Amino acid sequence: MDVIGNIFSGIRIFFAGLWLVVRIVLEYFGIISDGNDRTTGIKDLRDEYKKANYR
């Protein structure tokens, strides 16, 4: 029974990490915003990219 618990714990940690990556990507492209962009620095990165005016 302990092995099954460990497997489910590993799966939960895996999906939590996957969700974190998806959220960071969505925040970077401006699709979502939790109103707290300073923690990830995503808003600053977007602003710098716009200022640089890359083509």
N, C-alpha and C positions, 0 to 999 in steps of 0.2 A: 504494500500500500504506500510505503514511503517513496518508492520509485515513481509512482503515478503522480504524487504530489509534487515531486521535483520536476517532472516533465511539464506539468501545468504551470508551475512557477516560471520555468524557462520560457514557455510560450508567451506568458503574460509580459515578461520583461522584453521579449523580442518585439511584440506588437506595440508596447509603450515607446520603445526606441524608434520604431518605424513611424509611429504617429508624430513624434517629435520632429523627425526629418521632414515629413510631409508638411507640417505646420510652418516650419522655417522656410521651405520653398514657397509656399503659398503667401506668406507674409512678404517675402522678398519681391515677388511679382505684384504685390499690392492687391491680391484677390481677397485676402482676409486681413483684419487688424483687430487685435484684442485691446487696443487703446493703450498698450504698455510697450511700445516699440523700443524704449530705451534699454530694456534688459537684453535684447538680442542685438541691438544696434542696426536693425534692418532699415529703419527709417533714414538713419544717417547715411547708410550705404546708397540708398535710392537717391537721396538728395545730391550726394557727391557725384553719382553717375549722371544725373541730369545736368549738373553744373559743368561737367567735363564736356558734355555735348558730343559724345562719340557717335560716329556715323558708320 
